[in-house]
Amino acid sequence: MLARLMQVFGAGQRGEAIMDNSNEFAPVYMRHDLMIEIGRLEMAMDHLEEREQTQQQQLRPRLESRMTHLLSELDHLPA
């Protein structure tokens, strides 16, 4: 990856070369963001037992649905 960065930045310092290759990093950032959000959801689900029963019943399906959606998004990212 370092060699690739050197190619990008060493290619005559042209802005268009940098912009054209910036999309290569997008899946890395997206994967990182998804993993952070999944971690937040896991923590929220861990602390769900501390809430009242009615709140648990309202929140659990929403959290589980969001988790399913994020995991699906993660599965569809390029490797």
C-alpha positions in Angstrom: 0.0 0.0 0.0 2.9 2.3 0.7 4.2 1.7 -2.8 0.8 2.6 -4.2 0.7 5.9 -2.2 4.2 6.8 -3.4 3.0 6.2 -7.0 0.0 8.4 -6.5 1.8 11.3 -4.8 4.9 10.9 -7.0 3.1 11.1 -10.3 4.0 14.6 -11.1 2.1 16.0 -8.1 -1.0 16.2 -10.3 -4.3 16.7 -8.4 -6.2 14.6 -10.9 -4.0 11.6 -10.3 -4.6 11.8 -6.6 -8.4 12.2 -7.1 -8.6 9.3 -9.6 -7.0 6.9 -7.1 -8.9 8.2 -4.0 -11.8 5.8 -4.7 -9.4 2.9 -3.9 -9.5 3.8 -0.3 -13.2 4.2 0.1 -14.0 0.5 0.9 -11.3 0.7 3.6 -13.0 3.7 5.3 -16.4 2.3 4.8 -15.4 -1.0 6.4 -13.9 0.9 9.3 -17.0 3.0 9.8 -19.3 -0.1 9.7 -17.1 -1.9 12.2 -17.3 1.1 14.6 -21.1 1.2 14.2 -21.4 -2.5 14.8 -19.3 -2.1 18.0 -21.6 0.6 19.2 -24.7 -1.5 18.5 -23.1 -4.4 20.4 -22.5 -2.2 23.4 -26.0 -0.8 23.3 -27.4 -4.4 23.2 -25.1 -5.3 26.1 -26.6 -2.5 28.2 -30.2 -3.2 27.1 -30.8 -5.3 30.3 -30.2 -2.2 32.4 -33.4 -0.6 31.0 -37.0 -1.2 31.9 -38.8 -4.1 30.3 -41.0 -1.9 28.1 -37.9 -0.1 26.8 -36.2 -3.4 26.1 -39.2 -4.6 24.1 -39.2 -1.4 22.0 -35.4 -1.1 21.5 -34.3 -4.7 20.9 -36.1 -5.2 17.5 -34.7 -1.8 16.3 -31.2 -2.7 17.4 -31.3 -6.2 15.9 -32.7 -4.8 12.6 -29.9 -2.2 12.4 -27.3 -4.9 13.2 -28.6 -7.1 10.4 -28.5 -4.2 8.0 -25.0 -3.3 8.9 -23.7 -6.9 8.7 -25.3 -7.2 5.3 -23.6 -4.0 4.2 -20.3 -5.3 5.5 -20.8 -8.6 3.6 -21.3 -6.7 0.3 -18.1 -4.6 0.5 -15.3 -5.6 -1.8 -12.5 -7.5 0.0 
